[in-house]
């Protein structure tokens, strides 16, 4: 089966420029903190994925169905209502870490945080590292 075209692909926009243009002052400030945090923890330079996701690293996946493609290894998006934090692979059990994170809501492969002041950034670092390590066991992670 040929490679499928994802809607969310890596682009050329500078992530710092994107974050500096975020209207909400808390989202903008939190996004800039996350930019540095994700870069340092992942070891990869940040890249924009689609119009609103900052991602670090990429992986190539191939499912049993034959569908394959590339996606960000980890990242975040400063949305109007919250910060969406992407931890891949989302189906792993990170409950022990999440129990210590602070106030958040959980999705399939992302978690939602109202503001960084609601969570422990040391625990977020641990979560990012765990997600990157688990993802790398399934699909090798490489620079974007």
Secondary structure, DSSP 8 states (H G I E B T S, - for coil): ------SS-B-SS-HHHHHHT-SSHHHHHHHHHHHHHHHHHH-S-EEEETTTEEEEEEEEEE-TTS-EEEEEEEEEEE-SS-EEEEESSTTS--HHHHHHHBS-EE-SSEEEES-GGGB-HHHHHHHHHHHHHHHHHHS-EE--
